[in-house]
Amino acid sequence: MQQPIDLYYWPTPNGWKVSIALEEMGLPYNLHLVNIGKGDQFDPEFLKIAPNNRMPAIVDPDGPDGVSVSLFESGAILMYLARKTGQFYGESERDHLSVEQWLMWQMGGVGPMAGQAHHFLKYAPNMDPPQDLPYAKDRYRAEVGRLYGVLDRRLAENEYVAGDFYSIADMAIWPWACLWEGQQQMLEDKPHFARWLEQVGNRPGVQAGQSLKIELRGDHRSKQAQDTLFKRK
């Protein structure tokens, strides 16, 4: 019987990737909250698991060869869980390659660019002193729009991101893409993207994973939270 995985989590897009995967894969887990606004990510015990002081992270007592393993970086966690369970990775080597390239596309593109868009559009203008930077706002808003255009064209030819099957690539992209309004994007010119957003968002596993402790999700506008998130080295 699978021992519960320890999930270190806070309700953010990156946290949702792994909570969604655990729900979709039917894996038992114990939840450990990492309050990033209060600085829990810098706790020495957490840094033993996630030395980059970022969540999510997991500890799986049933790791390779039956030995416990800890993992940080959401993309690495998703690949590990997909291999562990044999789910949501496709069937063939070509499927695996497709999943991996779109997962890397999210990790290197959508996540960082959407994160910067959120920062400069929502948080920076409310900092003390305010940092309302039109160039940064325009740059990241436009780049997120370009990336979602790439995704829309891909989804015009495929039901899901990696092909005709739902995968960890969808689980990685959707948590950021579902926040398109906060990134000041539009859907009218991206019908396939809109269709996919709704289709994935209607999955029970996605809903359960995204709703996990959603009531704790804050906007991090307090000076203390901003100092912890944006100024700590």
C-alpha positions in Angstrom: 0.0 0.0 0.0 1.3 3.4 -1.0 2.5 5.4 2.0 1.3 9.0 2.0 3.5 11.5 0.2 4.5 14.6 2.3 3.4 17.7 0.3 4.9 21.1 1.2 2.6 23.6 -0.3 1.0 27.0 -0.4 -2.0 27.9 -2.7 -0.1 29.4 -5.6 0.0 28.3 -9.3 3.2 26.4 -8.6 1.7 24.7 -5.6 -1.4 23.8 -7.5 0.6 21.9 -10.1 1.5 19.3 -7.6 -1.7 19.2 -5.6 -3.6 18.8 -8.9 -1.2 15.9 -9.9 -1.7 14.1 -6.6 -5.4 14.4 -6.8 -5.5 13.3 -10.5 -3.2 10.4 -9.8 -5.1 9.3 -6.7 -2.1 9.3 -4.5 -2.5 9.8 -0.7 -0.6 12.7 0.8 0.0 14.6 4.0 -0.3 18.4 3.7 2.4 20.6 5.2 1.7 24.3 4.7 4.5 26.6 3.8 3.3 30.2 4.4 5.5 32.1 1.9 4.1 35.5 3.2 5.5 34.8 6.6 8.8 33.3 5.5 8.2 29.6 6.2 10.2 28.8 3.1 13.4 30.0 4.9 13.0 27.6 7.8 16.2 25.4 8.1 14.2 22.2 8.1 12.4 23.1 4.9 15.7 24.1 3.3 16.9 20.5 3.8 14.1 19.5 1.4 14.0 22.5 -0.9 17.4 24.3 -0.8 16.2 27.0 -3.3 13.7 28.1 -0.6 10.7 27.6 -2.9 7.7 25.4 -2.7 6.2 23.0 -3.7 8.4 20.1 -2.5 7.6 16.5 -1.7 9.0 13.7 0.4 8.0 10.3 -0.9 8.7 7.5 1.7 8.2 5.0 -1.1 10.9 6.4 -3.4 13.0 4.5 -5.9 14.1 1.1 -4.7 11.9 1.6 -1.6 14.1 4.4 -0.2 12.6 7.7 0.8 13.3 10.6 -1.7 12.7 14.4 -1.4 12.2 16.5 -4.5 11.9 20.2 -5.2 11.0 22.0 -8.5 7.4 21.5 -9.6 8.4 20.2 -13.1 10.7 17.6 -11.6 8.0 16.5 -9.2 5.5 16.1 -11.9 7.8 14.0 -14.0 8.7 11.8 -11.0 5.0 11.3 -10.1 4.0 10.5 -13.7 6.8 7.9 -14.0 6.0 6.5 -10.5 2.3 5.9 -11.3 2.5 5.3 -15.1 -0.1 8.0 -15.6 -0.4 11.2 -17.6 2.8 10.8 -19.5 1.4 9.3 -22.7 2.1 5.8 -24.0 5.0 6.0 -26.5 8.4 7.6 -26.5 7.1 10.3 -28.9 4.4 11.0 -26.3 7.0 11.4 -23.6 9.0 13.8 -25.7 5.9 15.9 -26.5 5.0 16.1 -22.8 8.5 17.0 -21.8 8.9 19.8 -24.4 5.7 21.4 -23.3 6.4 21.0 -19.7 9.8 22.7 -20.2 8.0 25.4 -22.2 5.9 26.1 -19.1 8.8 26.0 -16.7 11.0 28.3 -18.9 8.3 30.5 -20.4 4.7 30.7 -19.1 5.6 30.4 -15.4 8.4 33.0 -15.2 6.7 35.4 -17.6 3.3 35.2 -16.0 4.9 35.5 -12.6 6.7 38.7 -13.7 3.4 40.0 -15.2 1.7 39.5 -11.9 4.5 41.2 -10.0 4.7 44.3 -12.2 0.9 44.6 -12.8 -0.4 43.9 -9.3 2.3 44.1 -6.7 4.9 46.6 -7.7 2.5 49.6 -8.1 1.5 49.0 -4.5 4.9 48.7 -2.9 6.4 51.3 -0.6 7.5 53.3 -2.4 5.3 52.5 -5.5 7.1 50.9 -8.5 4.7 51.6 -11.3 6.9 50.8 -14.3 5.1 51.1 -17.7 8.0 49.4 -19.6 8.0 46.4 -17.4 4.2 46.1 -17.4 4.0 46.3 -21.2 6.9 43.9 -21.7 5.5 41.1 -19.5 1.9 41.6 -20.5 2.9 41.3 -24.2 5.2 38.3 -23.6 2.4 36.4 -21.8 0.1 37.2 -24.6 2.6 35.9 -27.1 3.0 32.6 -25.2 -0.8 32.2 -24.9 -1.0 32.7 -28.7 1.5 29.9 -29.2 -0.7 27.7 -26.9 -3.8 28.6 -28.8 -2.3 27.6 -32.1 -1.1 24.3 -30.6 -4.6 23.6 -29.2 -6.2 24.3 -32.6 -4.7 21.0 -33.7 -4.7 19.0 -30.5 -7.2 18.4 -27.8 -4.6 18.8 -25.1 -1.2 20.4 -25.0 0.9 17.3 -25.7 -1.5 15.7 -28.1 -4.8 13.9 -27.8 -4.2 12.9 -24.2 -4.3 14.8 -20.9 -0.9 15.0 -19.3 1.3 16.6 -16.7 2.0 19.3 -19.3 -1.6 20.4 -19.0 -1.4 20.2 -15.2 1.7 22.5 -15.3 0.3 25.1 -17.6 -3.3 25.4 -16.5 -2.6 26.8 -13.0 -0.9 29.8 -14.5 -3.1 30.1 -17.5 -6.3 30.1 -15.4 -5.2 33.5 -14.0 -5.2 35.1 -17.4 -7.4 38.0 -16.1 -4.8 39.1 -13.6 -2.2 39.0 -16.3 -4.4 41.4 -18.3 -5.0 39.0 -21.2 -8.1 38.4 -23.3 -9.7 35.2 -24.6 -11.7 36.5 -27.6 -8.8 36.0 -30.0 -7.8 32.6 -28.5 -10.8 30.3 -28.8 -8.9 27.1 -28.5 -7.1 28.3 -25.4 -10.5 29.2 -23.9 -11.9 25.8 -24.8 -9.0 24.1 -23.1 -9.1 26.3 -20.0 -12.7 25.3 -19.4 -12.2 21.6 -20.3 -9.3 21.2 -17.9 -10.9 23.3 -15.2 -13.9 21.1 -15.2 -11.9 18.0 -14.2 -12.7 16.9 -10.6 -9.0 16.4 -9.8 -8.1 19.9 -11.0 -10.9 21.4 -9.0 -9.8 19.5 -5.9 -6.2 20.4 -6.3 -6.8 24.1 -6.9 -9.2 24.4 -4.0 -6.8 23.0 -1.5 -6.6 25.6 1.3 -7.7 28.2 -1.2 -9.0 30.3 1.7 -5.4 31.0 2.7 -4.5 32.6 -0.6 -3.7 36.2 -0.1 -2.6 39.1 -2.4 0.6 39.7 -0.4 0.1 43.5 -0.4 1.3 44.0 3.2 4.8 45.5 3.5 5.9 42.6 5.7 4.8 40.0 3.1 6.4 42.0 0.2 9.7 42.3 2.1 9.7 38.6 2.7 8.7 37.6 -0.9 10.5 40.3 -2.9 13.5 41.6 -0.9 14.9 38.8 1.0 18.1 37.4 -0.4 
